[in-house]
Amino acid sequence: MERKIVNKDDFIYPRGRYYGQVKPENLVFNANLQEFAQKVSYICNLETGGKMPPDEAYDQIKDLWKQLKRSKKELKIGENPFLDDGEIPD
């Protein structure tokens, strides 16, 4: 029986497959979104387990959200510079 060697980072920070429109900015944002979700999960678990006060958990999640929003803006996710205002894509 063959054993597959698992990378520690792949185990701790699993990544899901991306099924959306394949563009570099979408792939980068998807990676950022998955990292956000993973970190929020850890923070929630620490707060639920009594290892972190609720206000600190809130502040950390708020900071992570701001980073994700900044990433979305910098990558121009949701914008289409080739469409005129009011034009609907095909």
C-alpha positions as CSV (number, residue, x, y, z in Angstrom):
1,M,0.0,0.0,0.0
2,E,1.4,3.3,-1.1
3,R,1.3,6.2,1.5
4,K,0.9,9.8,0.3
5,I,3.1,12.3,2.0
6,V,1.1,15.3,3.2
7,N,2.6,18.7,3.5
8,K,2.0,20.2,6.9
9,D,0.8,23.6,5.5
10,D,-1.6,21.8,3.1
11,F,-3.0,20.0,6.1
12,I,-3.3,23.1,8.4
13,Y,-4.4,25.5,5.6
14,P,-6.4,23.4,3.1
15,R,-7.3,25.1,-0.2
16,G,-10.5,24.3,-2.1
17,R,-10.6,24.1,-5.9
18,Y,-11.6,27.2,-7.8
19,Y,-14.4,26.8,-10.3
20,G,-15.0,30.4,-11.4
21,Q,-13.8,32.3,-14.3
22,V,-10.1,31.7,-14.5
23,K,-8.3,35.1,-14.5
24,P,-5.2,35.9,-12.4
25,E,-7.0,38.5,-10.3
26,N,-9.9,36.0,-9.6
27,L,-7.4,33.3,-8.5
28,V,-5.6,35.7,-6.2
29,F,-8.8,37.0,-4.6
30,N,-10.0,33.4,-4.2
31,A,-6.8,32.5,-2.3
32,N,-7.2,35.7,-0.2
33,L,-10.8,34.8,0.5
34,Q,-9.9,31.2,1.6
35,E,-7.2,32.6,3.9
36,F,-9.7,35.0,5.4
37,A,-12.2,32.2,6.1
38,Q,-9.5,30.0,7.7
39,K,-8.3,32.8,10.0
40,V,-11.8,33.8,11.0
41,S,-12.5,30.1,11.8
42,Y,-9.4,30.0,14.1
43,I,-10.4,33.3,15.8
44,C,-13.9,32.0,16.4
45,N,-12.6,28.8,17.8
46,L,-10.2,30.6,20.2
47,E,-13.0,32.9,21.3
48,T,-15.5,30.1,21.8
49,G,-12.9,28.1,23.8
50,G,-12.3,31.1,26.1
51,K,-8.8,31.7,24.9
52,M,-9.5,35.1,23.4
53,P,-11.9,37.8,24.7
54,P,-14.8,38.6,22.4
55,D,-13.8,42.3,21.8
56,E,-10.3,41.1,20.7
57,A,-11.8,38.5,18.4
58,Y,-14.1,41.2,16.9
59,D,-11.2,43.6,16.3
60,Q,-9.1,40.9,14.6
61,I,-11.9,39.8,12.4
62,K,-12.7,43.5,11.5
63,D,-9.0,44.0,10.5
64,L,-9.1,40.8,8.4
65,W,-12.2,42.1,6.7
66,K,-10.6,45.4,5.9
67,Q,-7.6,43.6,4.4
68,L,-10.0,41.5,2.2
69,K,-11.9,44.6,1.1
70,R,-8.6,46.3,0.2
71,S,-7.6,43.2,-1.8
72,K,-10.9,43.2,-3.7
73,K,-10.5,46.9,-4.5
74,E,-6.8,46.6,-5.6
75,L,-7.6,43.5,-7.8
76,K,-10.6,45.4,-9.3
77,I,-12.9,42.4,-8.6
78,G,-16.4,43.1,-9.7
79,E,-15.4,45.9,-12.1
80,N,-15.2,45.6,-15.9
81,P,-13.2,48.4,-17.4
82,F,-14.3,47.4,-20.9
83,L,-18.0,48.1,-20.4
84,D,-19.6,51.5,-20.7
85,D,-21.7,52.8,-17.8
86,G,-25.0,51.1,-17.8
87,E,-24.1,48.5,-20.4
88,I,-25.0,45.0,-19.5
89,P,-22.5,42.2,-20.2
90,D,-23.5,39.3,-22.5
